[in-house]
Amino acid sequence: MVKLVLTIILFLISLLTVLSAPAFYLWLLAIATDEFPWIFIAIILVIVFINFRSPSYQLPTMILAVISLLLFLSPMVRSYLVGSKLQKNLAAAFGNEIGTNAFEFTPFSYVQMFKPKVTVPYSTVSYDKNGKTDLTLDFYPSEIKGKKPCVIIIHGGSWKSGDSQQLPELNSYLAKNGYHVAAINYRLAPEFQSPAPVEDISKTFHFLKGKSAEWNIDTTNFILLGRSAGAQIALLAGYTLKEPALKGIIDLYGPADMVWGYSIPSNPLIMDSRKVMEDYLGGSYSGHPEKFEKSSPLLFVNKQSPPTLLIHGLNDVLVAYEHSRRLNAKLEENGVKHYLVTLPWATHAFDYNLYGPGGQISTYAIMYFLKSVTE
C-alpha cells in the first residue's frame, strides 16, 4: 500500500511538468520537477524495481510509475527538441553564425546535467551613495585577460526584494568565459518607486566606465541582463537611457507591458501581482495610468532599440508568457534584431539550475547572443 501511495504522489508531482502550478509552493516544486528531473526519475526507477519484487498492487503501481516516468522525462526531451533548432534560429535572428564548438555548452545534453558548478571570486563595492542608501554591486572579473565586455545583471524579486546574490552561478560562468559581470543591487519598492531602479542603472554605467582602466572593461561593450522584475528594469533602461555603449538586452521572463499585466492579474494563490505593481508604481492603474505606461518597456521600442534576447517559459505562473509574445511582436514590427526562446515545459525561474533543461537552453542562448552582439 505504501508503494502505491508513494507512486500516486509522484504521479501528481509529475503533472507539474505539463500543467501550470496552482499555488505558490507548487510553483517551487514545479521548478524542481522541470530542472532536476533526474532525481524524480531515479525515485520512480527504484519503485519499479521494488514493484517487480512485491505482488501487492503491482499493476496500478506499474501503470502510474510508467506515466510518471514519461512525464518526468518530458522536460529533457522537449529541451533537446528546442536545442536542436536553437543555433540555426539564433543565427537567423542575429545574423552571426557561431559554431557550437565556440561554447563549453551545447544547447542541451543529458550529460551536462551532472556537471559541477563553476565558482569565480568576486568583490563587492559601492557604486552610489544616496543619503541613507548605499548601493553596491558584485564584480566578477573575466578570467580571460584583456579588455572585455561587461554584463550588468539585475535581480528579480517583484521590485521589492532580492539582491545581487540571486542565482550567482551564471555570473561565474560568464566570467570564466571572458565577460566581466556586475551584479547590482538597486533601490527597492515600496520605499523607492519607478523610475528609481532605471536611474540606478544609469549610475551603474557611469561607475563602471570610471573603473574601466582598473578593471579592464571594454566601455564600448555593455549588456543588460535582467530576471523577472529585473528584466522590466533592464528593458526600460535599455530602451530609454539611449546609452551608446549598450550592445544588447537579455530579458529572462520579464513583464514588458505593465498596463496589460495589471489588467490580467496572476493567480492570487501564487502572487498578488496587482499589489506588487501598485507598490512599485505608486498606486492602481486607474489612479496612475501615466506611471504604468512610462514603466512599460514595450511602449518605448523603436527602430533604434538595442538587439534583444527574450527567454520565457509557457508555464510561467508569475509573469505571463504573453508579456514576451507582445514584446517580440513589437520588436518585429520595428525591425529590431531579436529572438524569443520559448520553453514549452518551463515555469518562472527555470534557470535556477544552470545545468537543468531550462538552464542549459538559456545559458547557450545567452552565450550565443553575447558573442553575436559584442564581437
Secondary structure, DSSP 4 states (H G I P E B T S, - for coil): -HHHHHHHHHHHHHGGGTS--SSHHHHHHHHHHHH-HHHHHHHHHHHHHHHHH--TTHHHHHHHHHHHHHHHHHHHHHHHHHHHHHHHHHHHHHS----GGGSS--S--TGGGGPPPP----EEEEEEEETTEEEEEEEE--SS-SSEEEEEEE--STTTS--TTSSTHHHHHHHHTT-EEEEE----TTTS-TTHHHHHHHHHHHHHHHTHHHHTEEEEEEEEEEETHHHHHHHHHHHHS--TTEEEEEEES----HHHHHHSPPPTTT--HHHHHHHHHTS-TTT-HHHHHHT-GGGG--TTPPPEEEEEETT-SSS-THHHHHHHHHHHHTT--EEEEEETT--TTGGGSTTSHHHHHHHHHHHHHHHHHH-
